[in-house]
Amino acid sequence: MAHSAGRPSAAPTRFVWIERNLIELEDAAAAIRGRGEGLVARGNTLVGSARTGIAVGGRPGSATRPRVVVGNDVSGLTVGDVDVTITGDAIGAVVVCVGPTTVRDGGRGSVVSCD
């Protein structure tokens, strides 16, 4: 991330890849939130509490990029809403779960494979 005068730049993140992390939360809005042109969240373990486990979206008018959520363990996460949310501006999101996972799919052309 570029910095200027000790502060992060306001430039938007274009692509995020988050893999094999232990993410511990306490009353967070979301454990992982991908709103750039793409997101890959794979093999992460989420524990604690959040409103949403993983939020997948895009920017209006952005190019179609992969939005892939695969093999994340949300069994230790208490959510107030759902485990995975795909927002209406996401195109072609892919969600594959490792166990019972709640998914709210508001995107277009999504592929969801969960128990």
C-alpha positions in Angstrom: 0.0 0.0 0.0 1.3 3.4 -0.9 1.8 5.9 1.9 1.8 9.6 1.9 2.7 11.7 5.0 2.4 8.7 7.2 -1.2 7.8 6.1 -2.4 5.0 3.8 -3.3 6.1 0.3 -7.0 6.3 -0.7 -6.4 4.3 -3.8 -8.8 1.3 -4.0 -7.6 -2.2 -3.7 -7.9 -4.0 -7.1 -7.4 -7.6 -6.1 -7.1 -9.4 -2.7 -5.7 -12.9 -2.1 -6.1 -14.2 1.5 -5.0 -17.8 2.1 -4.3 -20.0 5.1 -4.8 -17.5 7.9 -6.2 -17.7 11.4 -8.5 -14.7 11.6 -9.7 -13.9 15.2 -12.5 -11.4 15.6 -14.5 -9.7 18.2 -17.8 -8.1 17.1 -16.4 -7.2 13.6 -18.4 -6.2 10.6 -16.8 -8.9 8.5 -13.8 -11.1 8.8 -12.9 -10.8 5.1 -14.4 -8.1 2.8 -13.4 -8.1 -0.8 -14.8 -5.1 -2.8 -12.1 -4.6 -5.3 -12.1 -6.1 -8.8 -11.4 -9.6 -7.3 -11.0 -11.6 -4.2 -9.6 -15.1 -3.5 -10.2 -16.3 0.1 -9.0 -19.8 0.5 -8.2 -22.1 3.4 -8.7 -19.5 6.2 -10.0 -20.3 9.7 -12.3 -17.7 11.2 -13.0 -17.7 14.9 -14.8 -15.3 17.2 -17.8 -13.1 16.4 -18.8 -10.9 13.4 -21.9 -9.7 11.6 -20.8 -11.5 8.4 -17.9 -14.0 8.0 -16.9 -13.2 4.4 -18.4 -10.4 2.2 -17.8 -10.6 -1.5 -18.6 -7.8 -3.9 -17.3 -5.5 -6.6 -17.3 -2.0 -7.7 -20.0 -0.9 -10.1 -18.6 -0.9 -13.6 -15.5 -2.9 -12.6 -14.1 -5.5 -14.9 -15.2 -9.1 -14.2 -12.6 -10.8 -12.0 -12.5 -13.9 -10.0 -14.3 -13.8 -6.7 -13.5 -17.1 -5.1 -14.2 -18.3 -1.6 -13.0 -21.9 -1.1 -12.4 -24.2 1.9 -12.7 -21.6 4.6 -13.5 -23.0 8.1 -16.2 -20.8 9.7 -17.2 -23.3 12.3 -15.6 -21.3 15.1 -17.2 -18.1 14.1 -20.5 -16.8 15.6 -22.2 -14.5 13.0 -25.1 -12.2 13.5 -26.2 -12.3 9.8 -24.7 -15.0 7.5 -21.3 -16.7 7.0 -20.9 -15.6 3.4 -22.6 -12.6 1.6 -22.3 -12.1 -2.1 -23.5 -8.6 -2.9 -25.5 -7.5 -5.9 -22.5 -6.0 -7.7 -20.6 -9.2 -7.7 -20.3 -11.1 -11.0 -19.3 -14.7 -11.3 -18.5 -15.4 -7.6 -17.6 -19.0 -6.7 -18.2 -20.2 -3.1 -17.3 -23.8 -2.0 -17.7 -24.6 1.7 -16.0 -27.2 3.9 -19.0 -27.7 6.2 -22.4 -26.2 6.9 -22.3 -22.6 5.9 -25.0 -20.0 5.3 -24.7 -18.1 2.1 -26.7 -15.1 0.9 -26.3 -14.8 -2.9 -27.3 -11.5 -4.4 -24.8 -11.6 -7.2 -25.1 -12.5 -10.9 -23.8 -15.8 -12.2 -22.6 -17.1 -8.9 -21.8 -20.8 -8.2 -22.4 -21.9 -4.7 -21.7 -25.4 -3.3 -22.3 -25.6 0.4 -23.9 -28.1 2.8 
